[in-house]
Amino acid sequence: MGDHKEQPLRVGAAVRRRRRALQLTLAVVAERSGLSVPFLSQIENDRARPSTGSLEKVADALRTTAVELLAAADPACSVDVVRAECVESALQPRMRSLVRGHHQMHASEFTGDHDAGREFQYRNDQLMYVADGAVEIEAEGRAYRLGRGDTLYLTGGVRHRWRATVPETRVLVVAVAEHIEALHDRNR
C-alpha cells in the first residue's frame, strides 16, 4: 500500500529507445557488447532480465550507464517508494537503483565490491556517500580513502574508478541525471 509499483524494473523499452535514438541495429549492439542478438532482443522485449554485468555491457555499447537505463525504465511519478530488498548473501556485489523512472536525479546503492578496473565518467556532477565499510576512489590522478559517513563530490566529466576495501561495503551514488543539461562554464 502506498508503493508506486511492486513489480521489478523492466529495462527493455529503455534499451530499445536508446538503441533507436543512436540509430543502431541489434547486431551492432551485440558486436559492441559481446552479447548475442537473440539475448538482446529478449532484453528489449522484457523476456529476459539482464544481470548487472550484462546490463553494464549493454549500457557501454549504447554509450550510457546502467544507472541511466534503469532510471529510464519506468515512467516518472511524483511519489515512489523503493523498498529495501532482502539479500540472501551480502557478500555478493550488487547495484540497485534507489529512484525509478525518468527523473532529474538518479541514485544507486552499491553493495560489496564491483569491477574495480572499470572507469566511470558521468556527464553531470555526482556525490558518493559511504554508508558502511570503506572505499578507495581514484580521480584525477589521486587516491582518496573514504570510510563510513564520508562523502566525495565529483564534478561532471571527471574520470574515476573505485573499489571497496572492506567486505559488505555500501556506497550511495547520487547524481544529476545524464539527460539533464547541468553543465556550466567551469572557466569562470
Phi, psi and omega in degrees: 000133180087348178278141179293312182215139178259338184283158179292158178297143177243110187267355186307310182296322179295319178296314181297315179301315181295317180298315180291324178298327178273358181056048179252149174271164176299325181297320179293316179297321178298316180296316181291325186267339185082009178258161183278154177300315179300320180295317178297321177298318178297321178297310183299330181263013179055034174262349176222142178253114184289147172291170178301318180297316179294319179296323177294322177296317178297315180299315178300317180296330180263010178055047176215196179239159176299323180299316180294321178296318178294321180295329181272001187290323183242154176295151180294150175218160184279329178225130181212134177252126175252111184283147174295139180270149175280116183258122180293315180230111179291347180283343179282126178294142177204162177227137175223143178282135179264351179227123179263153175095183185261091185243175178280354181223147170232151180217138180224154175243126177251128179242134181080202180262172175214192181292094185295340180278350182282128180265140180245149172208114181257147182296321184247173182295153177214159179234132176249128181237127179270107181281322178212150175084213182205151179223160171239127183241132176251121180214134179051041176078005179239151177256136179238131177255125181238139176246184182307129179089350179280152176232156174225129178257133179237127176289147178308139179093349181283123176284138181203163174216156180212161177210147176283139179251357180226137177301152177063029176291141175236125180238132175256130178242122180239132183211158170290133185299149182300328184283355179267134178274083185254008179287148177224169181291110183274356182273354181286000000 
